Amino acid sequence: MMALDRGAVEAFLFAEAALLDDGRFEDWLNLFTLDGTYWVPAAGDQPDPFEHVSLLYEDRTLMEMRIRRLRHPQAHALAQPIRTSHAVSNVMLGGIDGDVAVVHSRFVCVEFQADRQRVFAGAYTHRLVVTPSGVRMCQKRVDLVNVEAWHEAMQVFI
């Protein structure tokens, strides 16, 4: 396995954020392994998505369904386009777990739709592997700072 250095990891995370901000969700999905998951826990200390309720826990099939809904011309909640701006910082390599590199970072995501703005902030934990096709995510975990707060539906990926 090719070693992932800080520069390569940062480039990957920044490219991922750009894909989300550009609405290139299919390309973003291709950054996941086939068994990759997207997880937003309902508590900061939640050890897994199986024994506890999560705000979101999506495998590839559910991510594909969300993307199809985002693209559907009759999606009422998306009559006004949603724009986002992700800022990723404080990237730290957290170690290796087998073939998986664990990466921690901080984020702020501003979401704007119609004349309404929401701000999400917190910590990402990416579990990355190097494949013949490049770096891929096995899991993206999103820990929200305000996880205990009431949240409206999250239409796009944070």
C-alpha positions as CSV (number, residue, x, y, z in Angstrom):
1,M,0.0,0.0,0.0
2,M,1.3,3.4,-0.9
3,A,1.9,5.6,2.1
4,L,-0.5,8.5,2.6
5,D,1.4,11.6,3.7
6,R,-0.2,14.8,5.0
7,G,-0.1,16.6,1.6
8,A,-1.9,13.7,-0.2
9,V,-4.5,13.5,2.6
10,E,-5.1,17.3,2.5
11,A,-5.4,17.3,-1.3
12,F,-7.9,14.5,-1.1
13,L,-10.0,16.2,1.6
14,F,-10.0,19.5,-0.2
15,A,-10.9,17.8,-3.5
16,E,-13.8,16.0,-1.7
17,A,-15.1,19.4,-0.4
18,A,-14.9,20.9,-3.8
19,L,-16.9,18.1,-5.3
20,L,-19.7,18.6,-2.7
21,D,-19.7,22.4,-3.2
22,D,-19.9,22.0,-7.0
23,G,-22.8,19.6,-6.7
24,R,-20.8,16.8,-8.3
25,F,-22.4,14.1,-6.1
26,E,-21.8,11.2,-8.4
27,D,-18.1,12.0,-8.6
28,W,-18.1,12.4,-4.8
29,L,-19.8,9.0,-4.4
30,N,-17.0,7.5,-6.5
31,L,-14.5,8.5,-3.8
32,F,-16.0,5.8,-1.6
33,T,-15.1,2.1,-1.7
34,L,-18.0,-0.1,-2.8
35,D,-18.8,-0.9,0.8
36,G,-18.1,2.6,2.1
37,T,-20.5,4.4,4.5
38,Y,-21.5,7.9,5.4
39,W,-22.3,8.4,9.0
40,V,-23.6,11.3,11.1
41,P,-23.9,9.9,14.7
42,A,-26.6,11.2,17.1
43,A,-24.0,11.5,19.9
44,G,-20.4,12.5,20.0
45,D,-19.3,9.4,21.9
46,Q,-21.3,7.0,19.8
47,P,-19.0,4.0,19.2
48,D,-20.9,2.5,16.2
49,P,-24.0,3.0,14.1
50,F,-25.5,-0.4,14.8
51,E,-26.4,-0.3,18.5
52,H,-27.5,3.3,18.6
53,V,-29.7,5.6,16.5
54,S,-27.8,7.9,14.1
55,L,-28.8,11.1,12.5
56,L,-27.7,9.5,9.2
57,Y,-26.1,6.2,8.3
58,E,-26.0,5.5,4.6
59,D,-24.4,2.7,2.6
60,R,-23.8,3.1,-1.1
61,T,-27.4,2.2,-2.0
62,L,-28.8,4.9,0.3
63,M,-26.2,7.5,-0.9
64,E,-27.2,6.7,-4.5
65,M,-30.9,7.1,-3.6
66,R,-30.2,10.5,-2.0
67,I,-28.3,11.6,-5.1
68,R,-31.1,10.5,-7.4
69,R,-33.5,12.5,-5.2
70,L,-31.3,15.6,-5.4
71,R,-31.3,15.3,-9.2
72,H,-35.0,14.7,-9.5
73,P,-36.7,17.6,-11.4
74,Q,-39.9,17.3,-9.2
75,A,-38.2,17.3,-5.8
76,H,-40.3,19.9,-4.1
77,A,-37.8,20.6,-1.3
78,L,-35.2,21.4,-3.9
79,A,-37.2,23.8,-6.1
80,Q,-34.7,26.4,-5.0
81,P,-31.1,25.1,-5.5
82,I,-29.0,24.4,-2.4
83,R,-25.5,25.8,-2.5
84,T,-22.8,24.9,0.0
85,S,-19.3,26.0,1.0
86,H,-17.1,23.6,2.9
87,A,-14.0,24.6,4.7
88,V,-11.8,21.8,6.0
89,S,-8.9,22.4,8.4
90,N,-6.8,21.0,11.2
91,V,-6.0,17.8,9.3
92,M,-4.3,15.2,11.5
93,L,-3.2,11.8,10.5
94,G,-4.6,9.5,13.2
95,G,-2.7,6.3,12.5
96,I,-3.1,3.1,10.5
97,D,-5.7,0.4,11.2
98,G,-4.6,-2.5,9.0
99,D,-4.7,-1.0,5.5
100,V,-6.9,1.9,6.5
101,A,-5.5,5.3,7.3
102,V,-7.6,7.2,10.0
103,V,-7.7,10.9,9.4
104,H,-9.2,13.6,11.7
105,S,-10.1,17.1,10.6
106,R,-12.4,20.0,11.5
107,F,-15.0,21.5,9.2
108,V,-17.5,24.3,8.7
109,C,-20.2,23.9,6.1
110,V,-22.5,26.8,5.1
111,E,-25.6,25.7,3.3
112,F,-27.7,28.4,1.5
113,Q,-31.1,27.8,-0.1
114,A,-33.6,30.5,-1.2
115,D,-32.9,33.2,1.4
116,R,-32.1,30.9,4.3
117,Q,-28.7,29.9,5.5
118,R,-27.6,27.1,7.9
119,V,-24.2,26.4,9.3
120,F,-22.9,23.0,10.3
121,A,-19.6,22.6,12.1
122,G,-17.7,19.8,13.7
123,A,-15.2,17.1,13.2
124,Y,-14.7,14.6,10.3
125,T,-13.1,11.2,10.7
126,H,-12.2,9.7,7.3
127,R,-11.1,6.1,7.0
128,L,-9.0,6.0,3.8
129,V,-7.5,3.2,1.7
130,V,-5.3,3.3,-1.3
131,T,-6.6,1.3,-4.2
132,P,-5.4,0.9,-7.8
133,S,-7.9,3.7,-8.6
134,G,-6.5,6.0,-6.0
135,V,-7.4,7.0,-2.5
136,R,-10.9,6.0,-1.5
137,M,-13.1,6.4,1.7
138,C,-14.2,3.3,3.6
139,Q,-16.1,5.6,5.9
140,K,-16.8,9.3,6.4
141,R,-17.9,10.1,10.0
142,V,-19.4,13.6,10.6
143,D,-19.5,14.6,14.3
144,L,-21.6,17.8,14.6
145,V,-20.7,20.3,17.3
146,N,-24.4,20.8,18.0
147,V,-25.4,17.2,17.7
148,E,-27.9,17.5,20.5
149,A,-29.8,20.3,18.8
150,W,-32.9,19.8,16.7
151,H,-32.0,19.5,13.0
152,E,-34.2,19.9,10.0
153,A,-33.8,17.4,7.2
154,M,-30.3,17.4,5.8
155,Q,-30.8,17.4,2.1
156,V,-27.2,17.5,0.9
157,F,-24.1,15.8,2.3
158,I,-22.2,17.7,5.0
